[in-house]
Amino acid sequence: MPYPEIVVAGCGNLLFADDGFGPAVAQELLKFALPDNVKVVDAGICAAPFVFTLLDPERTKKLIIVDIVDFGAVSGAIARLRIDDLSPGGIRDAHPGGIAGALRRIEDGIDVTIVGCQPKHFPGPDMDIGLSEEVRKAVPGAVRIVLDIIGVDDGPALRKRRAPASL
């Protein structure tokens, strides 16, 4: 399926502490057998150009961005946000020149939701591999929120994918 109905993009960089939150959530979601109309991607740090290639306004209904967002809460808190929540004077994207501006260009045709986590450690300039404990503990909650948004129950009916057989 070239253009899925629902795209989940885990944005961030595993090399910069809590910025790896989005990719960590994406990796957990990829362990599940999700419906065929859902595409989960680790969008890395080039989220907008990469993710936009997966969207078709005629077919794509939802875009779920998973990333760190500074919304003034305790570290590890999760918020379900809309693009307007990232407006000037309100909640701010944790990244300078972040994805919020690019998302405004597509919001009329596609329902955009941001699952944001309040980071403890902001990215860069020095590498710091690994999530803080607070943000690491937030990953399962973010997975449940994403599953709820896409309309999938995270109960026993949602099977984990089988690991490939090793040689």
Buried (B, 14 or more C-beta within 10 A) or exposed (E): EEBBBBBBBBBBBBBBBBBBBBBBBBBBBBEBEBEEBBBBBBBBBEBBEBBBEBBBEEEBEBBBBBBBBBBEBEBBBBBBBEBEBBEEEEBBBBBEEBBBEBBBEBEEEBEBBBBBBBBBBEBBEEEBEBBBEBBBEBBEBBBEBBBEBBEBEBEEEEEEEEEEEEE
